[in-house]
């Protein structure tokens, strides 16, 4: 059991933080206390309350309980819909990161407009992730902790797999037909 002073210290640091914190950054404030134990205890303490302590991408923060979020909205949120190109680009980056524009275009089969990546970066879901060490040193892109938070993912491993997408009926029937043909052709070759 974590001592009450440790719980209070970790809680205070998280409450005052302007952005989500890693356990190491919390430890930088509170010293060599049992930060992980305190985080686990605080998660249980805030369960069922108006706020909760959550971990997204290895970073911890308080957030409003999802069933009460509507109480805090004063203005109507402006719904911005991503274009099909934006959704495809975001999915490619999420599943293949870090990835260059050329790799995105090779997977999509069409050229990616500069504005598509700009919209994803403006939304805070995509960030530059360095340069690939090849001729021309193209810029690579990766998802951000805000991407994980927005889609309620703890990590990229929580992204749905092919079986999950198929079960949800989200795969294009044409894609499924091509996949079935590939399986049948493999069976014939054996």
C-alpha positions in Angstrom: 0.0 0.0 0.0 1.3 3.4 -1.0 1.6 5.9 1.9 -0.9 8.9 2.0 1.9 11.5 1.6 3.1 9.9 -1.7 -0.5 9.8 -3.0 -1.0 13.5 -2.1 2.3 14.5 -3.8 1.6 12.6 -7.0 -2.0 13.8 -7.1 -0.8 17.4 -6.6 1.8 17.2 -9.4 -0.7 15.7 -11.9 -3.4 18.2 -10.9 -1.1 21.2 -11.5 0.5 19.9 -14.7 -0.3 21.8 -17.9 0.1 18.6 -20.0 0.1 14.8 -19.4 3.2 13.6 -17.5 5.3 10.4 -17.7 6.1 8.6 -14.4 9.7 9.8 -14.7 8.6 13.4 -15.0 6.4 13.0 -12.0 9.3 11.5 -10.1 11.4 14.6 -11.0 9.0 16.6 -8.9 8.3 14.2 -6.0 11.7 12.4 -5.7 12.2 8.7 -5.3 8.7 7.8 -4.2 6.6 4.9 -5.4 5.1 6.8 -8.3 3.7 3.7 -10.1 2.1 2.4 -6.9 0.6 5.9 -6.3 -0.7 6.1 -9.9 -2.4 2.7 -9.5 -4.0 3.7 -6.2 -5.2 7.0 -7.6 -6.8 5.3 -10.6 -8.9 3.3 -8.2 -9.6 6.3 -6.0 -11.0 8.3 -8.8 -13.0 5.5 -10.4 -16.7 6.4 -10.6 -16.1 10.1 -9.8 -16.5 13.2 -11.9 -12.9 13.1 -13.0 -10.6 10.1 -13.6 -6.9 9.5 -13.9 -6.0 8.0 -17.2 -2.8 6.9 -19.0 -2.4 7.6 -22.7 0.8 6.8 -24.6 2.7 6.4 -21.3 1.6 9.8 -20.0 -0.8 10.4 -17.2 -3.4 13.1 -16.7 -6.8 13.9 -15.2 -9.8 14.1 -17.5 -13.5 14.6 -17.1 -15.6 11.4 -16.8 -16.9 10.7 -20.3 -20.5 10.6 -19.2 -20.2 14.2 -17.8 -18.2 15.8 -20.5 -21.4 17.3 -22.0 -21.8 19.5 -18.9 -18.6 21.4 -19.6 -19.4 22.2 -23.2 -20.7 25.8 -23.4 -20.3 26.4 -27.1 -21.3 24.0 -29.8 -18.3 22.2 -31.1 -17.4 22.8 -34.7 -17.4 19.4 -36.3 -14.7 19.1 -38.9 -14.8 16.1 -41.0 -11.7 14.7 -42.5 -11.7 14.0 -46.2 -11.3 10.4 -47.4 -7.7 11.3 -48.3 -7.2 12.6 -44.7 -8.6 9.5 -43.2 -6.5 7.2 -45.4 -3.4 9.2 -44.7 -4.0 9.2 -40.9 -4.6 5.4 -41.0 -1.4 4.8 -42.9 0.6 7.0 -40.5 -0.9 5.3 -37.5 -0.3 1.7 -38.8 3.1 2.3 -40.4 4.8 5.1 -38.5 7.3 6.6 -38.9 6.5 7.0 -42.6 7.5 9.4 -45.4 5.2 11.2 -47.8 6.5 9.0 -50.6 5.6 5.8 -48.6 2.1 7.2 -47.9 1.7 7.8 -51.6 2.9 4.3 -52.5 0.4 2.7 -50.1 -2.5 5.0 -51.2 -1.6 4.7 -54.9 -2.2 8.5 -55.4 -0.3 11.7 -54.7 -0.9 13.2 -51.2 -1.7 16.9 -51.2 0.4 19.0 -48.8 -2.8 20.3 -47.3 -3.8 16.8 -46.1 -0.8 16.5 -43.9 -1.2 20.1 -42.8 -4.8 19.4 -41.6 -3.6 16.4 -39.6 -0.8 18.3 -38.0 -3.1 21.3 -37.2 -5.5 18.8 -35.5 -2.5 17.7 -33.4 -2.7 14.1 -34.5 0.4 13.9 -36.6 3.9 15.4 -36.1 7.2 15.4 -38.0 9.3 12.5 -36.7 12.8 13.2 -38.1 14.3 12.5 -41.5 14.9 9.1 -43.1 18.6 8.5 -43.7 18.3 8.0 -47.5 19.2 10.3 -50.4 17.1 13.4 -50.2 16.5 12.8 -46.4 12.7 12.9 -46.6 10.7 14.0 -43.6 8.9 11.2 -41.7 5.6 11.5 -39.9 4.2 9.8 -36.8 1.1 10.1 -34.6 1.1 12.1 -31.4 -0.2 11.5 -27.8 -3.2 13.7 -28.8 -4.1 11.2 -31.5 -4.1 8.4 -28.8 -6.1 10.6 -26.5 -8.7 11.6 -29.1 -9.3 8.0 -30.2 -9.1 6.7 -26.5 -6.2 4.5 -27.2 -3.5 3.6 -24.6 -1.0 2.9 -27.4 -0.9 2.1 -31.1 -1.2 -1.6 -30.2 -4.8 -0.9 -29.4 -5.6 0.0 -33.1 -8.0 -2.5 -34.6 -6.5 -5.4 -36.6 -7.8 -6.8 -39.8 -10.1 -9.3 -38.1 -11.6 -6.5 -36.0 -12.3 -4.4 -39.1 -13.8 -7.4 -40.9 -16.0 -8.2 -38.0 -17.2 -4.5 -37.8 -18.0 -4.6 -41.6 -15.6 -1.8 -42.3 -13.6 -3.5 -45.0 -14.5 -2.8 -48.6 -16.2 -5.8 -50.2 -13.9 -5.4 -53.2 -10.9 -5.7 -50.9 -12.4 -8.8 -49.4 -12.9 -10.3 -52.8 -9.3 -9.7 -53.8 -8.1 -11.2 -50.5 -10.3 -14.3 -51.1 -8.8 -14.6 -54.7 -5.3 -14.4 -53.3 -6.1 -17.2 -50.8 -7.7 -19.4 -53.4 -4.7 -18.9 -55.8 -2.3 -19.8 -52.9 -4.3 -23.0 -52.3 -4.2 -23.9 -56.0 -0.4 -23.4 -56.1 0.1 -25.8 -53.2 
